[in-house]
Amino acid sequence: MGNLGIRELAQKAKSRLKNVSANLDAIENNGTVKRASLSQHEYASIASKIKDEDDPLYKKVEKILERNPDTISPIGELIDKNIYNNLNETEKERYVLCLSKKYAKFKEKILSEKNREM
């Protein structure tokens, strides 16, 4: 098998992986499903939903916003001092940027959920 054959097989495998969609195969008489798959988008949205709510920072952000949505230094409250003190300057910057990005994401999500409830 030449290079062309290997490329063709790789393309077919890649397209099979890309085209995984919500489908059900071989539903038996008793209603059970032998095989079910989710599209990448559905899997990603489920995984991200689980991640956000399970993240320990999510609960901290909720508490901060319950206390005062206009807190002056929420990132300072989120910083884990034990971790932060053991980082060099560039790692500290990266850590703070990561925290601020998560804070903004969680804040937006929490406030939008509260607005939907009202």
HELIX and SHEET records of a PDB file:
HELIX    1   1 ASN A    3  LYS A   18  1                                  16    
HELIX    2   2 GLN A   40  ASP A   54  1                                  15    
HELIX    3   3 PRO A   56  ARG A   67  1                                  12    
HELIX    4   4 PRO A   74  LEU A   78  1                                   5    
HELIX    5   5 LYS A   81  TYR A   84  1                                   4    
HELIX    6   6 GLU A   89  GLU A  117  1                                  29    
SHEET    1   A 2 ASN A  23  ILE A  27  0                                        
SHEET    2   A 2 VAL A  33  SER A  37 -1                                        
END                                                                             
